[in-house]
Amino acid sequence: MTDNFIAESTLSCPECGHSKKETMPTNACQWLYECESCHVFLKPKKGDCCGVHFDSVTKL
């Protein structure tokens, strides 16, 4: 990890538009994210690794 690592990302749900700032886990992969507003499960886009790119999510 470098000194420039930013562990926060703002997620926007493609279903309802709800946005929330989240802190990425640094000790595990996160494969799914549940929107706290509409409860749709989101996953990384094909080719993205295990949720590290939280800002590039698609509806499951």
Secondary structure, 3 states (H helix, E strand, C coil): CCCCCCCEEEEECCCCCCEEEEECCCCCCCCCEECCCCCCEEEECCCCCCCCCCCCEEEC
